[in-house]
Amino acid sequence: MIKRLQKNPDITLRELAEALKEETGVSVQLSSIHRALRRANYSYKKRPHRR
């Protein structure tokens, strides 16, 4: 999950959850992903969409 976030810093929690389910077959709540990212010292603030 961290590697995917490093490759694509603008990925959403939902996209991370979907990728995790595809790769492992495990379904994870968005709040669980958020907590895991916070424990790994990642702040998760979405950047404004750039045009």
N, C-alpha and C positions, 0 to 999 in steps of 0.2 A: 504494500500500500504506500509506504514512504517513497519507494523508488518511482512509482507511478506519479506521485505528487511532485517529485523533483523534476520529472520529465515534462509534466504539464501543470505548472503552479496554479492555473486558473480552473482546474477541474472542480466540479461540484461534489458535495458529499454524496448526492444521489448517484452520480457517475462512478464514484469510488465504490459505492455499495454494489452497483451492477457489475463492475469489473471483478470485484471479489467473488460475487456469486458465479460468474462465468468461469473464473479460474479455479475456484475451489469447491463450488457447489454449496457453499455456506451462505445463508442469508443473514445479513447483519443490519440492525437498526441504525439509522443515521446518527442517533445520539451516541451510540457506542463508538462509531467511527470518530465522531467529534471528540469524545473523551480520550480516545487513543491518540489522536493527533495532539491534543493539549498535553498529554503525558509525555509525548515525544518533543515537546517544546515548539510545536508549530502553532502559530496563531492562524486562524482561518477567517480572514476577512476578504471577501470577494472584491476584486478590483473593478472599478467602473469599466463598462464596455467601451472599447476604443473603436473609432471609426476610421 
